[in-house]
Amino acid sequence: MAMSDPPGGLFIQGITLRQLQIFETVVRLGGFTRAAEALNLTQPTVSMQIRKLCDTLQLPLVEQVAGRVHPTDAGREVYRAAVEVLGRMSALGDYAAESRGVVRGELRLAVITSAIYFMPALLGAFVERHPQVVPQLAVTNRQNVLRRLRANEDDLLIMGRVPNEMPVEAYPFVGNEIVVVAPPGHPLAGARDIALARLAEEKFLVREAGSGTRQAVERMFASQGVNIHPFLELGSPEAIKQGVMAGLGISVLSRRNLSRELAGGTIAVLDVQGFPIERQWFAVHPRGKELSLAARSFLSFILEESDEILAQA
């Protein structure tokens, strides 16, 4: 007697894992173009696969509202199923790889711009040890890192200040010393125990609003009743360094971003009361997130070996 098809068998036979992956990415990122970029596909390919999935299920699964793709009621059910299926397949792959002692697969990281000066060294050392890992590294500002964190776009996010407006797990892994910098010929270079109030007389180069470094410094000055007036706002640590070296003003930066300039004598660290500010870099992910084997291995790697690797870099 022939075995009967399971309930829904005709629908299931027409759905591929790739379609579920594409659909999950479209919903998670809120658009076809973003999904295409994340999956290294063309936008027409993504649209075609979503259309095929809708045709197979004979249901509308997505709709566009205010320029963003949202799931319909049916789409939300399919999204939940896709997350579960893909999660189970990923866990199965991890189990098989772990059983063979192999760390493999994608590793998606997002880092704020200040971390770009040390993260490539850590990532390079990790990939050298685990060559079957395929890394993806997004470097952006704090606002975009927080957006990516909310959307669960990455395995781990590297930042200097843990958000308190969302439930996350955060792991401190390396120190982040914030110092005041100036051109070597600045009148304050070489001075000792400079008062914070004296810095208020200087032209300050600052990061964009929302930057973790800028917020830490503003809190420091505010706690001492000192107001600084930004002379120029710049969008990256590299731009800040170039501005300082060009004599546009003084600023604050992570010491980890200054190794080349300090060695070459092109930037001076000022001896200022209350500085350096001792902070930490954190690896962060949403609370409850199931990390892949590659992500778990990378997290263990940076927690245990960052200081040693960066000391040699």
Sine and cosine of phi, psi and omega as CSV:
sin_phi,cos_phi,sin_psi,cos_psi,sin_omega,cos_omega
0.00,0.00,0.76,-0.65,-0.05,-1.00
-0.93,0.36,0.64,-0.77,0.03,-1.00
-0.96,0.28,0.75,-0.66,-0.02,-1.00
-0.97,0.23,0.44,-0.90,0.05,-1.00
-0.93,0.37,0.56,-0.83,0.09,-1.00
-0.92,0.39,0.36,-0.93,0.04,-1.00
-0.83,0.57,0.73,-0.69,0.00,-1.00
0.97,0.23,0.17,0.98,-0.09,-1.00
-0.85,0.52,-0.62,0.78,-0.02,-1.00
-0.90,0.43,-0.65,0.76,0.05,-1.00
-0.90,0.45,-0.75,0.66,-0.08,-1.00
-0.87,0.49,-0.61,0.80,-0.02,-1.00
-0.91,0.41,-0.39,0.92,-0.03,-1.00
-1.00,-0.04,-0.03,1.00,-0.06,-1.00
-0.96,-0.28,0.73,-0.68,0.03,-1.00
-0.95,-0.30,0.37,-0.93,0.07,-1.00
-0.88,0.48,-0.57,0.82,0.02,-1.00
-0.89,0.45,-0.64,0.77,0.04,-1.00
-0.90,0.44,-0.65,0.76,0.02,-1.00
-0.90,0.43,-0.65,0.76,0.02,-1.00
-0.89,0.45,-0.70,0.71,0.00,-1.00
-0.90,0.43,-0.70,0.72,-0.01,-1.00
-0.89,0.46,-0.71,0.71,0.01,-1.00
-0.86,0.51,-0.66,0.76,-0.02,-1.00
-0.94,0.35,-0.66,0.75,0.03,-1.00
-0.87,0.50,-0.73,0.69,-0.03,-1.00
-0.93,0.38,-0.70,0.71,-0.04,-1.00
-0.90,0.44,-0.64,0.77,-0.04,-1.00
-1.00,-0.05,-0.20,0.98,0.10,-1.00
0.98,0.22,0.39,0.92,0.02,-1.00
-0.06,-1.00,0.42,-0.91,0.01,-1.00
-0.95,0.30,-0.64,0.77,-0.05,-1.00
-0.92,0.39,-0.72,0.70,0.03,-1.00
-0.88,0.47,-0.66,0.76,0.02,-1.00
-0.89,0.45,-0.67,0.74,0.01,-1.00
-0.87,0.49,-0.68,0.73,0.01,-1.00
-0.90,0.43,-0.67,0.74,-0.03,-1.00
-0.92,0.40,-0.54,0.84,-0.07,-1.00
-0.99,-0.16,0.04,1.00,-0.04,-1.00
0.84,0.54,0.70,0.72,0.05,-1.00
-0.86,-0.52,0.20,-0.98,0.13,-0.99
-1.00,0.10,0.43,-0.90,0.01,-1.00
-0.88,0.47,-0.65,0.76,0.05,-1.00
-0.88,0.48,-0.58,0.82,0.03,-1.00
-0.90,0.44,-0.70,0.72,0.03,-1.00
-0.88,0.48,-0.73,0.69,-0.01,-1.00
-0.87,0.49,-0.66,0.75,-0.02,-1.00
-0.90,0.44,-0.67,0.74,-0.02,-1.00
-0.93,0.37,-0.59,0.81,0.06,-1.00
-0.92,0.39,-0.65,0.76,0.04,-1.00
-0.89,0.46,-0.66,0.75,0.03,-1.00
-0.89,0.45,-0.65,0.76,0.02,-1.00
-0.90,0.44,-0.68,0.73,0.05,-1.00
-0.88,0.48,-0.68,0.74,-0.01,-1.00
-0.91,0.42,-0.64,0.77,-0.01,-1.00
-0.89,0.45,-0.70,0.72,-0.01,-1.00
-0.99,0.11,-0.22,0.98,-0.02,-1.00
0.84,0.54,0.67,0.74,-0.01,-1.00
-0.61,-0.80,0.58,-0.81,0.16,-0.99
-0.97,0.23,0.80,-0.60,-0.11,-0.99
-0.95,-0.32,-0.40,0.92,-0.02,-1.00
-0.68,-0.73,0.38,-0.93,0.09,-1.00
-0.56,-0.83,0.48,-0.88,0.00,-1.00
-0.99,-0.16,0.82,-0.57,0.03,-1.00
-0.74,-0.68,0.86,-0.52,0.03,-1.00
0.81,0.59,0.67,0.74,0.08,-1.00
0.98,0.21,0.13,0.99,0.00,-1.00
-0.81,-0.59,0.61,-0.79,0.01,-1.00
-0.99,0.11,0.77,-0.63,0.04,-1.00
-0.83,-0.56,0.55,-0.84,0.08,-1.00
-0.97,0.25,0.58,-0.82,0.17,-0.99
-0.97,0.26,-0.02,-1.00,0.06,-1.00
-0.84,0.54,-0.71,0.70,0.04,-1.00
-0.91,0.42,-0.61,0.79,0.01,-1.00
-0.88,0.47,-0.58,0.81,0.03,-1.00
-0.91,0.42,-0.60,0.80,0.06,-1.00
-0.91,0.41,-0.68,0.73,0.01,-1.00
-0.92,0.39,-0.61,0.79,0.02,-1.00
-0.88,0.48,-0.71,0.70,0.01,-1.00
-0.88,0.48,-0.67,0.75,0.03,-1.00
-0.91,0.42,-0.66,0.76,-0.01,-1.00
-0.89,0.45,-0.69,0.72,0.01,-1.00
-0.87,0.49,-0.68,0.74,-0.01,-1.00
-0.92,0.40,-0.73,0.69,-0.02,-1.00
-0.89,0.45,-0.75,0.66,-0.03,-1.00
-0.91,0.41,-0.59,0.80,0.05,-1.00
-0.89,0.45,-0.66,0.75,0.01,-1.00
-0.93,0.38,-0.62,0.79,0.02,-1.00
-0.92,0.39,-0.65,0.76,0.04,-1.00
-0.90,0.44,-0.68,0.73,0.03,-1.00
-0.89,0.46,-0.62,0.78,0.04,-1.00
-0.89,0.45,-0.69,0.72,0.04,-1.00
-0.89,0.46,-0.66,0.75,0.04,-1.00
-0.89,0.46,-0.67,0.74,-0.01,-1.00
-0.88,0.47,-0.71,0.71,0.00,-1.00
-0.90,0.43,-0.68,0.73,0.00,-1.00
-0.91,0.41,-0.68,0.73,-0.02,-1.00
-0.90,0.43,-0.60,0.80,0.02,-1.00
-0.89,0.45,-0.51,0.86,0.01,-1.00
-1.00,-0.03,-0.01,1.00,-0.02,-1.00
0.96,0.28,0.44,0.90,-0.06,-1.00
-0.91,-0.41,0.79,-0.61,0.14,-0.99
-0.99,-0.14,0.86,-0.51,-0.12,-0.99
-0.53,-0.85,0.11,-0.99,0.10,-1.00
0.98,-0.17,-0.03,-1.00,-0.03,-1.00
-0.96,0.27,0.57,-0.82,0.12,-0.99
-0.76,-0.65,0.95,-0.30,-0.08,-1.00
-0.98,-0.18,0.88,-0.47,-0.03,-1.00
-0.83,-0.55,0.59,-0.81,0.16,-0.99
-0.79,-0.62,0.72,-0.70,-0.04,-1.00
-0.73,-0.68,0.54,-0.84,0.12,-0.99
-0.95,0.31,0.37,-0.93,-0.18,-0.98
-0.85,0.53,-0.54,0.84,-0.03,-1.00
-0.91,0.41,-0.42,0.91,-0.05,-1.00
-0.99,0.14,-0.13,0.99,-0.06,-1.00
-0.91,0.41,-0.31,0.95,-0.04,-1.00
-0.97,0.24,-0.30,0.95,0.02,-1.00
-0.80,-0.60,-0.35,0.94,-0.05,-1.00
-0.90,0.43,-0.63,0.78,0.03,-1.00
-0.85,0.53,-0.59,0.81,0.02,-1.00
-0.90,0.43,-0.68,0.74,0.02,-1.00
-0.93,0.37,-0.69,0.72,-0.02,-1.00
-0.91,0.41,-0.65,0.76,0.02,-1.00
-0.89,0.46,-0.68,0.73,0.02,-1.00
-0.90,0.43,-0.60,0.80,-0.01,-1.00
-0.93,0.36,-0.71,0.71,-0.02,-1.00
-0.93,0.38,-0.54,0.84,0.07,-1.00
-0.88,0.48,-0.60,0.80,0.02,-1.00
-0.97,0.23,-0.52,0.85,-0.05,-1.00
-0.79,-0.61,0.98,0.21,-0.13,-0.99
-0.92,0.39,-0.21,0.98,0.03,-1.00
-1.00,0.02,0.04,1.00,0.11,-0.99
-0.99,0.13,0.71,-0.70,0.02,-1.00
-0.94,-0.34,0.97,-0.23,-0.08,-1.00
-0.99,0.10,0.53,-0.85,0.18,-0.98
-0.79,-0.62,0.86,-0.51,-0.09,-1.00
-0.86,-0.50,0.90,-0.43,0.07,-1.00
-0.97,-0.24,0.80,-0.60,0.00,-1.00
-0.92,-0.40,0.85,-0.52,-0.10,-0.99
-0.41,-0.91,-0.04,-1.00,-0.02,-1.00
-1.00,0.08,0.10,-1.00,-0.11,-0.99
-0.89,0.46,-0.64,0.77,-0.02,-1.00
-0.85,0.52,-0.69,0.72,0.00,-1.00
-0.96,0.30,-0.55,0.84,0.07,-1.00
-0.88,0.47,-0.67,0.74,0.02,-1.00
-0.92,0.40,-0.60,0.80,0.06,-1.00
-0.89,0.45,-0.69,0.72,0.01,-1.00
-0.90,0.43,-0.59,0.81,0.02,-1.00
-0.90,0.43,-0.70,0.71,0.02,-1.00
-0.89,0.46,-0.61,0.79,-0.04,-1.00
-0.99,0.11,-0.04,1.00,0.01,-1.00
0.83,0.55,0.72,0.70,-0.05,-1.00
-0.99,0.12,-0.31,0.95,-0.17,-0.99
-0.79,-0.62,0.28,-0.96,0.10,-0.99
-0.97,0.25,-0.74,0.67,-0.01,-1.00
-0.65,-0.76,0.51,-0.86,0.06,-1.00
-0.82,-0.57,0.68,-0.73,-0.05,-1.00
-0.95,-0.32,0.84,-0.54,-0.05,-1.00
-0.50,-0.86,0.28,-0.96,-0.03,-1.00
-1.00,-0.09,-0.22,0.98,0.02,-1.00
-0.66,-0.75,0.83,-0.55,-0.06,-1.00
-0.97,0.23,0.77,-0.64,0.01,-1.00
-0.93,0.36,0.64,-0.76,0.05,-1.00
-0.97,-0.25,0.05,1.00,-0.04,-1.00
-1.00,-0.08,0.07,1.00,0.03,-1.00
-0.51,-0.86,0.48,-0.88,-0.02,-1.00
-0.97,0.24,0.88,-0.48,-0.03,-1.00
-0.66,-0.75,0.28,-0.96,0.23,-0.97
-0.96,-0.28,0.73,-0.69,-0.07,-1.00
-0.75,-0.66,0.70,-0.71,-0.08,-1.00
-0.81,-0.58,0.94,-0.33,0.06,-1.00
-0.94,0.34,0.70,-0.71,-0.06,-1.00
-0.70,-0.72,-0.26,0.97,0.04,-1.00
-0.35,-0.94,0.49,-0.87,-0.05,-1.00
-0.96,0.28,0.44,-0.90,-0.02,-1.00
-0.69,-0.72,1.00,-0.07,-0.09,-1.00
-1.00,-0.04,0.87,-0.48,-0.03,-1.00
-0.99,-0.10,0.80,-0.60,-0.06,-1.00
-0.79,-0.62,0.33,-0.94,0.08,-1.00
-1.00,-0.02,0.74,-0.67,-0.06,-1.00
-0.82,-0.58,0.43,-0.90,-0.01,-1.00
-0.47,-0.88,0.25,-0.97,0.12,-0.99
-0.89,0.45,0.50,-0.86,-0.04,-1.00
-0.84,0.55,-0.52,0.85,-0.03,-1.00
-1.00,0.03,0.15,0.99,-0.03,-1.00
-0.91,0.42,0.57,-0.82,0.00,-1.00
-0.84,0.54,-0.46,0.89,-0.02,-1.00
-1.00,0.04,-0.18,0.98,0.01,-1.00
-0.91,0.42,0.82,-0.58,-0.05,-1.00
1.00,-0.07,-0.25,0.97,0.05,-1.00
-0.95,0.31,0.42,-0.91,-0.04,-1.00
-0.92,-0.40,0.60,-0.80,0.14,-0.99
0.80,0.60,0.80,0.60,-0.04,-1.00
-0.94,0.34,0.74,-0.67,0.01,-1.00
-0.96,0.29,0.56,-0.83,0.03,-1.00
-0.85,0.52,-0.63,0.78,-0.03,-1.00
-0.87,0.50,-0.51,0.86,0.02,-1.00
-0.91,0.41,-0.56,0.83,-0.01,-1.00
-0.92,0.38,-0.43,0.90,0.00,-1.00
-0.90,0.44,-0.28,0.96,0.03,-1.00
-0.99,0.11,-0.18,0.98,-0.10,-1.00
-1.00,-0.05,0.39,-0.92,0.15,-0.99
-0.97,0.24,0.84,-0.55,-0.08,-1.00
-0.96,-0.27,0.76,-0.65,0.16,-0.99
-0.99,-0.12,0.79,-0.62,-0.12,-0.99
-0.78,-0.62,0.38,-0.92,0.12,-0.99
-0.97,0.24,0.13,-0.99,-0.01,-1.00
-0.91,0.42,0.40,-0.92,0.05,-1.00
-0.84,0.54,0.68,-0.73,-0.01,-1.00
0.99,-0.16,-0.26,0.97,0.05,-1.00
-0.88,0.48,0.70,-0.71,0.00,-1.00
-0.88,0.47,-0.66,0.75,0.03,-1.00
-0.89,0.46,-0.70,0.71,0.00,-1.00
-0.88,0.47,-0.67,0.75,-0.01,-1.00
-0.91,0.42,-0.65,0.76,0.01,-1.00
-0.89,0.46,-0.66,0.75,-0.01,-1.00
-0.94,0.34,-0.66,0.75,0.02,-1.00
-0.88,0.47,-0.62,0.79,0.05,-1.00
-0.90,0.43,-0.65,0.76,0.01,-1.00
-0.87,0.50,-0.75,0.67,-0.01,-1.00
-0.92,0.39,-0.67,0.74,-0.02,-1.00
-0.89,0.46,-0.60,0.80,0.00,-1.00
-0.90,0.43,-0.37,0.93,0.02,-1.00
-0.97,-0.24,0.14,0.99,0.03,-1.00
0.94,0.34,0.44,0.90,-0.03,-1.00
-0.94,-0.34,0.73,-0.68,0.05,-1.00
-0.95,-0.33,0.76,-0.65,0.11,-0.99
-0.95,-0.32,0.52,-0.86,-0.05,-1.00
-0.90,-0.43,0.95,-0.30,-0.04,-1.00
-0.84,0.55,0.77,-0.64,0.05,-1.00
-1.00,0.03,-0.60,0.80,-0.05,-1.00
-0.48,-0.88,0.75,-0.66,0.03,-1.00
-0.98,-0.22,0.80,-0.60,-0.05,-1.00
-0.79,-0.61,0.46,-0.89,-0.22,-0.98
-1.00,-0.10,0.08,1.00,-0.02,-1.00
-0.40,-0.91,0.39,-0.92,0.07,-1.00
-0.87,0.49,-0.59,0.81,-0.01,-1.00
-0.90,0.44,-0.67,0.74,0.04,-1.00
-0.90,0.43,-0.63,0.77,0.05,-1.00
-0.87,0.49,-0.73,0.68,0.00,-1.00
-0.85,0.52,-0.72,0.69,-0.01,-1.00
-0.88,0.47,-0.63,0.78,0.03,-1.00
-0.91,0.42,-0.66,0.75,0.04,-1.00
-0.90,0.44,-0.74,0.68,-0.03,-1.00
-0.90,0.44,-0.46,0.89,0.02,-1.00
-0.99,0.14,-0.04,1.00,0.05,-1.00
0.99,0.10,0.30,0.95,-0.02,-1.00
-0.97,0.24,-0.34,0.94,-0.02,-1.00
0.28,-0.96,-0.18,-0.98,0.07,-1.00
-0.94,-0.33,0.18,-0.98,-0.03,-1.00
-0.33,-0.94,-0.09,-1.00,0.10,-0.99
-0.81,-0.58,0.66,-0.75,-0.02,-1.00
-0.55,-0.83,0.30,-0.95,0.13,-0.99
-0.95,0.31,0.72,-0.69,0.01,-1.00
-0.87,0.50,-0.48,0.88,0.00,-1.00
-0.91,0.41,-0.30,0.95,0.00,-1.00
-1.00,0.00,0.06,1.00,-0.22,-0.98
-0.86,-0.51,0.15,0.99,-0.14,-0.99
-0.85,0.53,-0.70,0.71,-0.04,-1.00
-0.92,0.40,-0.69,0.72,-0.06,-1.00
-0.94,0.35,-0.64,0.77,0.02,-1.00
-0.92,0.38,-0.64,0.77,0.03,-1.00
-0.91,0.42,-0.57,0.82,-0.02,-1.00
-1.00,0.01,-0.08,1.00,0.02,-1.00
0.95,0.32,0.41,0.91,-0.03,-1.00
-0.99,-0.10,-0.12,0.99,0.09,-1.00
-0.63,-0.78,0.58,-0.82,0.04,-1.00
-0.91,-0.41,0.65,-0.76,0.12,-0.99
-1.00,-0.05,0.81,-0.58,-0.03,-1.00
-1.00,0.06,0.55,-0.83,0.03,-1.00
-1.00,-0.01,1.00,-0.06,-0.13,-0.99
-0.90,-0.43,0.65,-0.76,0.04,-1.00
-0.84,0.54,0.74,-0.67,0.01,-1.00
1.00,0.03,-0.11,0.99,0.03,-1.00
-0.90,-0.44,0.45,-0.89,0.03,1.00
-0.95,0.30,0.42,-0.91,0.14,-0.99
-1.00,0.03,0.85,-0.53,-0.03,-1.00
-1.00,0.00,0.90,-0.43,0.03,-1.00
-0.81,-0.59,-0.05,-1.00,0.01,-1.00
-0.77,-0.64,0.47,-0.88,0.26,-0.96
-1.00,-0.04,0.62,-0.79,-0.04,-1.00
-0.83,-0.56,0.59,-0.81,0.26,-0.97
-0.99,-0.12,0.79,-0.61,-0.17,-0.99
-0.78,-0.62,0.58,-0.81,0.19,-0.98
-0.54,-0.84,0.36,-0.93,0.01,-1.00
-0.86,0.51,0.61,-0.79,0.03,-1.00
-0.89,0.45,0.72,-0.69,0.00,-1.00
1.00,-0.01,-0.11,0.99,-0.01,-1.00
-0.93,0.36,0.70,-0.71,0.09,-1.00
-1.00,0.02,0.94,-0.34,-0.03,-1.00
-0.98,0.21,0.61,-0.79,0.10,-1.00
-0.94,0.35,0.21,-0.98,0.04,-1.00
-0.87,0.50,-0.67,0.74,0.01,-1.00
-0.88,0.48,-0.69,0.72,-0.01,-1.00
-0.92,0.38,-0.68,0.73,0.03,-1.00
-0.88,0.48,-0.66,0.75,-0.02,-1.00
-0.92,0.39,-0.66,0.75,0.01,-1.00
-0.92,0.40,-0.64,0.77,0.02,-1.00
-0.88,0.47,-0.72,0.69,0.04,-1.00
-0.88,0.48,-0.63,0.78,-0.02,-1.00
-0.88,0.47,-0.75,0.66,-0.05,-1.00
-0.96,0.29,-0.51,0.86,0.04,-1.00
-0.92,0.39,-0.58,0.82,-0.11,-0.99
-1.00,-0.09,-0.48,0.88,-0.22,-0.98
-0.81,-0.59,0.00,1.00,-0.07,-1.00
-0.84,0.54,-0.76,0.65,-0.08,-1.00
-0.86,0.51,-0.70,0.71,-0.04,-1.00
-0.91,0.43,-0.69,0.72,-0.03,-1.00
-0.92,0.39,-0.70,0.72,-0.04,-1.00
-0.94,0.33,-0.45,0.89,0.06,-1.00
-0.92,0.39,-0.44,0.90,-0.02,-1.00
-1.00,-0.05,-0.23,0.97,-0.09,-1.00
-0.95,0.31,0.00,0.00,0.00,0.00
